[in-house]
Amino acid sequence: MSYYKHHVFFCTNQRDDGAQCCGASGGQAMRDYAKKKIKSLNLNGAGQCRINSAGCMDRCSEGPLLVVYPEGTWYTYVDESDVDEIIEQHLQHGQVVERLKI
């Protein structure tokens, strides 16, 4: 059994050359938002959810993005409401958010 029920990685990579990247699309801010939201819902910790930053995941043209493990479900998002939907539907209720899945 995994230590966390869900382990979420947000790409926060920032490219110095100006190329498309999740960092330039708000990856760090959305990761920080998700981490705070998970804590406010008391969903953090062993057996629950962990929100982490990740470097480049080589899917820059599809970003910004995150991946939820152990399922290996990849999502893109635009704003906090998309992240809220992923938290509510996938992390709380175990339902993949098809409209955001990549």
Number of C-alpha atoms within 10 A of each C-alpha: 5 11 12 16 20 25 19 25 20 28 28 26 23 19 13 8 6 8 11 16 25 27 22 17 19 19 25 21 15 24 23 14 15 22 18 14 16 21 14 10 10 11 19 19 14 12 13 17 24 22 22 17 16 17 13 16 17 11 13 16 11 14 23 26 28 28 21 21 16 12 11 12 15 17 23 20 21 15 13 14 10 17 21 16 16 25 21 15 14 16 21 16 10 12 12 17 17 9 10 16 15 14
